[in-house]
Amino acid sequence: MQPMQIKALELEQSVFKFLDGVIADYGVYIFMGLVFLLIPFLAWVLSGGLRRKQLNGKPTPHVTAAIGVQIKIGRPTPPPEPFDPFPPLRDPPCCDHDDY
């Protein structure tokens, strides 16, 4: 290897060690910061931030994004009967005579 390549590898290794230490010490805070930055970014994208503007003077359709949460009030519905793949055997149908 040439001396420049060795210095580049040493620099790369020191940068990776630094990043490893930062992530080990402050990883939770970095994650929380990224989440709080991604929420407004996601809202911007969903509101049309990446959509092209007018093409040839034609207006683009406007779409609004919304999130809905359904809250059920009242008695909960009973759970469905569990499926039994091996139901109990039934008696044979009754007949008026005894010859089988």
Secondary structure, DSSP 8 states (H G I E B T S, - for coil): --HHHHHHHHHHHHHHHHHHHHHHHHHHHHHHHHHHHHHHHHHHHHTTTTS---BTTB---------------S----------SS---------SS---
